Amino acid sequence: MKSHRCSLISLRPNESTNDPELSVAVDVMFPDATFTHAVAAFQKEFPATLPRFVVESSAVIEPVLDGRCAIGVVGHGRSYPATYP
């Protein structure tokens, strides 16, 4: 897996532990093996950051737009226009 860093994503502190937390909305159609590999790599690279996942059946973009999640991971075959909604 190629390593990428993005300084545009701001991590929020977890409400109960105050540790940094990255919230990710994940499409249920995203491949399990790829997702598991990505989570393991993330936790290895950023062990102090807690990942929080919101699993969505079709509205992955909504938690990102309303601020609940910093990132949205869309499954194969789905796309969203650049100016959604």
MDTraj code that builds the backbone (N, CA, C; nanometers):
import mdtraj as md
import numpy as np

residues = "MET LYS SER HIS ARG CYS SER LEU ILE SER LEU ARG PRO ASN GLU SER THR ASN ASP PRO GLU LEU SER VAL ALA VAL ASP VAL MET PHE PRO ASP ALA THR PHE THR HIS ALA VAL ALA ALA PHE GLN LYS GLU PHE PRO ALA THR LEU PRO ARG PHE VAL VAL GLU SER SER ALA VAL ILE GLU PRO VAL LEU ASP GLY ARG CYS ALA ILE GLY VAL VAL GLY HIS GLY ARG SER TYR PRO ALA THR TYR PRO".split()
xyz = np.array([
    [0.0844, -0.1173, 0.0000],
    [0.0000, 0.0000, 0.0000],
    [0.0884, 0.1228, 0.0000],
    [0.0614, 0.2136, -0.0902],
    [0.1365, 0.3375, -0.1006],
    [0.0960, 0.4305, 0.0131],
    [0.1930, 0.4952, 0.0715],
    [0.1668, 0.5836, 0.1845],
    [0.1358, 0.7254, 0.1360],
    [0.0310, 0.7838, 0.1889],
    [-0.0069, 0.9214, 0.1583],
    [-0.0360, 0.9944, 0.2884],
    [-0.0007, 1.1198, 0.2890],
    [-0.0332, 1.2041, 0.4036],
    [-0.1086, 1.3249, 0.3540],
    [-0.2077, 1.3648, 0.4271],
    [-0.2874, 1.4803, 0.3864],
    [-0.2969, 1.5764, 0.5036],
    [-0.2439, 1.6957, 0.4870],
    [-0.2468, 1.7929, 0.5961],
    [-0.3789, 1.8687, 0.6014],
    [-0.4696, 1.8407, 0.5069],
    [-0.5972, 1.9113, 0.5046],
    [-0.6993, 1.8522, 0.6009],
    [-0.6738, 1.7324, 0.6504],
    [-0.7683, 1.6658, 0.7400],
    [-0.7347, 1.7027, 0.8837],
    [-0.8304, 1.7585, 0.9528],
    [-0.8070, 1.7918, 1.0925],
    [-0.8693, 1.6843, 1.1804],
    [-0.7930, 1.6402, 1.2767],
    [-0.8404, 1.5377, 1.3690],
    [-0.9082, 1.6053, 1.4868],
    [-1.0160, 1.5438, 1.5296],
    [-1.0876, 1.5960, 1.6463],
    [-1.0526, 1.5111, 1.7675],
    [-1.0526, 1.5708, 1.8857],
    [-1.0299, 1.4888, 2.0049],
    [-1.1522, 1.4028, 2.0359],
    [-1.1262, 1.2800, 2.0792],
    [-1.2340, 1.1924, 2.1223],
    [-1.2987, 1.2541, 2.2452],
    [-1.4313, 1.2522, 2.2507],
    [-1.5034, 1.3195, 2.3603],
    [-1.4723, 1.2611, 2.4975],
    [-1.4512, 1.1284, 2.5058],
    [-1.4301, 1.0684, 2.6368],
    [-1.2830, 1.0587, 2.6766],
    [-1.1917, 1.0427, 2.5786],
    [-1.0508, 1.0244, 2.6130],
    [-0.9624, 1.1426, 2.5757],
    [-1.0117, 1.2336, 2.4943],
    [-0.9378, 1.3492, 2.4443],
    [-0.8227, 1.3113, 2.3511],
    [-0.8132, 1.1828, 2.3099],
    [-0.7140, 1.1395, 2.2122],
    [-0.7592, 1.1835, 2.0735],
    [-0.6643, 1.2029, 1.9806],
    [-0.7055, 1.2397, 1.8448],
    [-0.7877, 1.1286, 1.7807],
    [-0.8878, 1.1672, 1.7035],
    [-0.9789, 1.0700, 1.6430],
    [-1.0020, 1.1083, 1.4963],
    [-0.9995, 1.0102, 1.4086],
    [-1.0302, 1.0302, 1.2682],
    [-1.1606, 0.9576, 1.2382],
    [-1.2608, 1.0329, 1.1988],
    [-1.3906, 0.9738, 1.1682],
    [-1.4017, 0.9498, 1.0184],
    [-1.4442, 0.8276, 0.9819],
    [-1.4502, 0.7857, 0.8423],
    [-1.5856, 0.7222, 0.8136],
    [-1.6548, 0.7718, 0.7106],
    [-1.7786, 0.7085, 0.6640],
    [-1.7387, 0.6061, 0.5576],
    [-1.7864, 0.4832, 0.5724],
    [-1.7468, 0.3752, 0.4825],
    [-1.8697, 0.3139, 0.4171],
    [-1.8648, 0.3013, 0.2859],
    [-1.9703, 0.2376, 0.2077],
    [-1.9665, 0.0870, 0.2341],
    [-2.0805, 0.0251, 0.2593],
    [-2.0848, -0.1194, 0.2833],
    [-2.0360, -0.1985, 0.1629],
    [-2.0329, -0.1374, 0.0457],
    [-1.9867, -0.2057, -0.0754],
    [-1.8342, -0.2002, -0.0912],
    [-1.7643, -0.1295, -0.0055],
    [-1.6190, -0.1240, -0.0131],
    [-1.5638, -0.2602, 0.0274],
    [-1.4668, -0.3156, -0.0465],
    [-1.4159, -0.4509, -0.0190],
    [-1.3582, -0.4662, 0.1218],
    [-1.4036, -0.5700, 0.1921],
    [-1.3611, -0.5935, 0.3302],
    [-1.2100, -0.6086, 0.3441],
    [-1.1469, -0.6862, 0.2568],
    [-1.0031, -0.7108, 0.2682],
    [-0.9238, -0.5816, 0.2510],
    [-0.9630, -0.5005, 0.1571],
    [-0.8951, -0.3726, 0.1338],
    [-0.9134, -0.2810, 0.2537],
    [-1.0342, -0.2771, 0.3070],
    [-1.0639, -0.1936, 0.4235],
    [-0.9819, -0.2387, 0.5443],
    [-0.9776, -0.3686, 0.5693],
    [-0.9025, -0.4226, 0.6826],
    [-0.7542, -0.3899, 0.6699],
    [-0.6998, -0.4048, 0.5497],
    [-0.5591, -0.3735, 0.5255],
    [-0.5323, -0.2247, 0.5501],
    [-0.6195, -0.1394, 0.5019],
    [-0.6029, 0.0054, 0.5188],
    [-0.6092, 0.0457, 0.6663],
    [-0.7013, -0.0136, 0.7418],
    [-0.7139, 0.0180, 0.8846],
    [-0.5890, -0.0259, 0.9599],
    [-0.5383, -0.1446, 0.9281],
    [-0.4165, -0.1941, 0.9938],
    [-0.2980, -0.1032, 0.9637],
    [-0.2853, -0.0595, 0.8388],
    [-0.1758, 0.0303, 0.8007],
    [-0.1902, 0.1657, 0.8699],
    [-0.3128, 0.2160, 0.8794],
    [-0.3377, 0.3432, 0.9470],
    [-0.2981, 0.3335, 1.0939],
    [-0.3395, 0.2268, 1.1612],
    [-0.3104, 0.2126, 1.3030],
    [-0.1609, 0.1939, 1.3286],
    [-0.0911, 0.1323, 1.2334],
    [0.0539, 0.1171, 1.2473],
    [0.1232, 0.2528, 1.2333],
    [0.0778, 0.3332, 1.1366],
    [0.1390, 0.4641, 1.1105],
    [0.1009, 0.5683, 1.2163],
    [-0.0225, 0.5608, 1.2664],
    [-0.0740, 0.6593, 1.3620],
    [-0.1346, 0.5896, 1.4849],
    [-0.0520, 0.5266, 1.5676],
    [-0.1054, 0.4464, 1.6790],
    [-0.1825, 0.5266, 1.7838],
    [-0.1568, 0.6553, 1.7947],
    [-0.2262, 0.7363, 1.8958],
    [-0.3598, 0.7903, 1.8477],
    [-0.3901, 0.7704, 1.7196],
    [-0.5146, 0.8236, 1.6643],
    [-0.6207, 0.7146, 1.6595],
    [-0.7339, 0.7429, 1.7193],
    [-0.8439, 0.6469, 1.7212],
    [-0.9272, 0.6591, 1.5940],
    [-0.9384, 0.5515, 1.5167],
    [-1.0293, 0.5586, 1.4017],
    [-1.1731, 0.5334, 1.4474],
    [-1.2663, 0.6099, 1.3941],
    [-1.4090, 0.5885, 1.4237],
    [-1.4788, 0.5739, 1.2895],
    [-1.5535, 0.4670, 1.2749],
    [-1.6156, 0.4363, 1.1464],
    [-1.7672, 0.4463, 1.1539],
    [-1.8225, 0.5079, 1.0514],
    [-1.9668, 0.5141, 1.0327],
    [-1.9932, 0.4367, 0.9038],
    [-2.0630, 0.3238, 0.9136],
    [-2.0893, 0.2415, 0.7959],
    [-2.2239, 0.2813, 0.7382],
    [-2.2239, 0.3130, 0.6099],
    [-2.3436, 0.3602, 0.5417],
    [-2.3767, 0.2681, 0.4246],
    [-2.5046, 0.2526, 0.3959],
    [-2.5453, 0.1686, 0.2832],
    [-2.5416, 0.2432, 0.1505],
    [-2.5696, 0.3706, 0.1510],
    [-2.5661, 0.4431, 0.0243],
    [-2.5312, 0.5909, 0.0400],
    [-2.5470, 0.6460, 0.1554],
    [-2.5291, 0.7906, 0.1745],
    [-2.3964, 0.8235, 0.2422],
    [-2.2865, 0.7735, 0.1862],
    [-2.1550, 0.7952, 0.2461],
    [-2.1183, 0.9427, 0.2513],
    [-2.1639, 1.0172, 0.1552],
    [-2.1268, 1.1587, 0.1468],
    [-2.1944, 1.2436, 0.2563],
    [-2.3099, 1.2021, 0.3027],
    [-2.3847, 1.2807, 0.4018],
    [-2.3080, 1.3048, 0.5316],
    [-2.2471, 1.2016, 0.5951],
    [-2.1723, 1.2287, 0.7189],
    [-2.0525, 1.3208, 0.6977],
    [-1.9968, 1.3219, 0.5762],
    [-1.8853, 1.4121, 0.5465],
    [-1.9367, 1.5556, 0.5332],
    [-2.0454, 1.5714, 0.4578],
    [-2.1006, 1.7049, 0.4368],
    [-2.1531, 1.7689, 0.5642],
    [-2.2105, 1.6876, 0.6533],
    [-2.2649, 1.7470, 0.7759],
    [-2.1631, 1.7534, 0.8898],
    [-2.0376, 1.7131, 0.8617],
    [-1.9309, 1.7293, 0.9592],
    [-1.9125, 1.6157, 1.0572],
    [-1.9923, 1.5104, 1.0475],
    [-1.9740, 1.3972, 1.1390],
    [-1.8486, 1.3173, 1.1072],
    [-1.8058, 1.3177, 0.9807],
    [-1.6875, 1.2430, 0.9386],
    [-1.5954, 1.3319, 0.8563],
    [-1.4641, 1.3055, 0.8680],
    [-1.3652, 1.3819, 0.7929],
    [-1.3438, 1.3254, 0.6537],
    [-1.3668, 1.1947, 0.6381],
    [-1.3402, 1.1248, 0.5122],
    [-1.4578, 1.0341, 0.4797],
    [-1.4860, 1.0190, 0.3517],
    [-1.5858, 0.9230, 0.3046],
    [-1.5206, 0.8258, 0.2080],
    [-1.5416, 0.6959, 0.2296],
    [-1.4850, 0.5919, 0.1439],
    [-1.6008, 0.5282, 0.0675],
    [-1.5981, 0.5440, -0.0653],
    [-1.7066, 0.4982, -0.1507],
    [-1.6703, 0.3634, -0.2116],
    [-1.7660, 0.2723, -0.2159],
    [-1.7438, 0.1403, -0.2743],
    [-1.7344, 0.1440, -0.4254],
    [-1.6908, 0.0352, -0.4821],
    [-1.6732, 0.0213, -0.6270],
    [-1.8053, 0.0457, -0.7009],
    [-1.7972, 0.1223, -0.8079],
    [-1.9151, 0.1446, -0.8900],
    [-2.0013, 0.2616, -0.8490],
    [-1.9708, 0.3238, -0.7365],
    [-2.0485, 0.4404, -0.6922],
    [-1.9690, 0.5664, -0.7208],
    [-2.0385, 0.6704, -0.7532],
    [-1.9705, 0.7990, -0.7719],
    [-2.0641, 0.9102, -0.7305],
    [-2.0051, 1.0229, -0.6992],
    [-2.0813, 1.1403, -0.6604],
    [-2.0317, 1.2582, -0.7427],
    [-2.1194, 1.3449, -0.7840],
    [-2.0742, 1.4624, -0.8593],
    [-1.9903, 1.5543, -0.7712],
    [-1.9063, 1.6334, -0.8337],
    [-1.8168, 1.7227, -0.7589],
    [-1.8950, 1.8263, -0.6781],
    [-2.0171, 1.8582, -0.7183],
    [-2.0990, 1.9565, -0.6465],
    [-2.2208, 1.8891, -0.5859],
    [-2.1987, 1.7902, -0.4998],
    [-2.3093, 1.7174, -0.4368],
    [-2.3537, 1.7931, -0.3151],
    [-2.4756, 1.8063, -0.2796],
    [-2.5952, 1.7892, -0.3593],
    [-2.6220, 1.9088, -0.4463],
])
top = md.Topology()
chain = top.add_chain()
for i, resn in enumerate(residues, 1):
    res = top.add_residue(resn, chain, resSeq=i)
    for name in ("N", "CA", "C"):
        top.add_atom(name, md.element.get_by_symbol(name[0]), res)
traj = md.Trajectory(xyz[None], top)
